Amino acid sequence: MESDVTKSIRSVIASCEGDSEFNDYHLVDYLTGEFLEEQYKGQRVLAGQASSLKKMLDRHASLGEFIYDKKLLGMDI
């Protein structure tokens, strides 16, 4: 879903930049500064979590998911 939202924001930005008659530089600046930065951070966090889960599953099989859940919740095992 993060990718879809990012693509939607980028399409709005492209629309704002595309037509020389209706350029909205302020909206482009706002969207890139506020929303795109947050989207990219969210995507990096999710990618890191997915990578960690895959590594845990590869190393510990089904126990890896349990360990990952405990780590994600911040509980000590």
FITI-829477 format. One line per field, with one value per residue (C-alpha): residue number from 1; residue in three letters; x, y, z. Coordinates in steps of 0.05 Angstrom, whole numbers, plus 5000, padded with zeros to 4 digits. Example, Ala and Ser with C-alpha at 12.3 -4.5 7.8 and 13.67 -1.06 7.14 Angstrom:
BEGIN
k	[1 | 2]
r	[ALA | SER]
px	[5246 | 5273]
py	[4910 | 4979]
pz	[5156 | 5143]
***
This chain:
BEGIN
k	[1 | 2 | 3 | 4 | 5 | 6 | 7 | 8 | 9 | 10 | 11 | 12 | 13 | 14 | 15 | 16 | 17 | 18 | 19 | 20 | 21 | 22 | 23 | 24 | 25 | 26 | 27 | 28 | 29 | 30 | 31 | 32 | 33 | 34 | 35 | 36 | 37 | 38 | 39 | 40 | 41 | 42 | 43 | 44 | 45 | 46 | 47 | 48 | 49 | 50 | 51 | 52 | 53 | 54 | 55 | 56 | 57 | 58 | 59 | 60 | 61 | 62 | 63 | 64 | 65 | 66 | 67 | 68 | 69 | 70 | 71 | 72 | 73 | 74 | 75 | 76 | 77]
r	[MET | GLU | SER | ASP | VAL | THR | LYS | SER | ILE | ARG | SER | VAL | ILE | ALA | SER | CYS | GLU | GLY | ASP | SER | GLU | PHE | ASN | ASP | TYR | HIS | LEU | VAL | ASP | TYR | LEU | THR | GLY | GLU | PHE | LEU | GLU | GLU | GLN | TYR | LYS | GLY | GLN | ARG | VAL | LEU | ALA | GLY | GLN | ALA | SER | SER | LEU | LYS | LYS | MET | LEU | ASP | ARG | HIS | ALA | SER | LEU | GLY | GLU | PHE | ILE | TYR | ASP | LYS | LYS | LEU | LEU | GLY | MET | ASP | ILE]
px	[5000 | 5058 | 5081 | 5011 | 5006 | 5075 | 5056 | 4992 | 5030 | 5080 | 5024 | 4994 | 5064 | 5071 | 5004 | 5025 | 5090 | 5065 | 5024 | 5060 | 4995 | 4976 | 5043 | 5034 | 5104 | 5080 | 5039 | 5097 | 5143 | 5092 | 5080 | 5153 | 5173 | 5117 | 5087 | 5140 | 5193 | 5145 | 5127 | 5200 | 5214 | 5155 | 5177 | 5248 | 5221 | 5175 | 5231 | 5277 | 5224 | 5210 | 5284 | 5292 | 5234 | 5261 | 5329 | 5297 | 5255 | 5316 | 5358 | 5306 | 5249 | 5180 | 5213 | 5240 | 5171 | 5159 | 5226 | 5212 | 5144 | 5174 | 5228 | 5177 | 5136 | 5198 | 5193 | 5253 | 5255]
py	[5000 | 5047 | 5040 | 5056 | 5118 | 5141 | 5131 | 5171 | 5228 | 5227 | 5230 | 5291 | 5323 | 5307 | 5340 | 5402 | 5407 | 5387 | 5443 | 5510 | 5548 | 5514 | 5502 | 5498 | 5499 | 5510 | 5446 | 5408 | 5433 | 5416 | 5346 | 5329 | 5358 | 5332 | 5270 | 5238 | 5240 | 5205 | 5154 | 5138 | 5129 | 5083 | 5041 | 5035 | 5013 | 4961 | 4935 | 4928 | 4891 | 4844 | 4831 | 4816 | 4768 | 4732 | 4724 | 4699 | 4648 | 4625 | 4615 | 4588 | 4561 | 4570 | 4590 | 4650 | 4680 | 4673 | 4706 | 4761 | 4775 | 4780 | 4826 | 4869 | 4877 | 4895 | 4837 | 4801 | 4727]
pz	[5000 | 5014 | 4942 | 4915 | 4958 | 4936 | 4863 | 4873 | 4906 | 4849 | 4797 | 4832 | 4831 | 4757 | 4744 | 4782 | 4744 | 4675 | 4647 | 4644 | 4652 | 4717 | 4752 | 4827 | 4855 | 4926 | 4925 | 4894 | 4949 | 5003 | 4976 | 4967 | 5034 | 5077 | 5045 | 5001 | 5056 | 5103 | 5050 | 5035 | 5110 | 5116 | 5057 | 5085 | 5153 | 5121 | 5076 | 5136 | 5176 | 5118 | 5109 | 5184 | 5183 | 5123 | 5156 | 5220 | 5182 | 5142 | 5204 | 5253 | 5210 | 5244 | 5310 | 5273 | 5266 | 5341 | 5356 | 5306 | 5337 | 5406 | 5380 | 5343 | 5406 | 5445 | 5493 | 5520 | 5505]
***
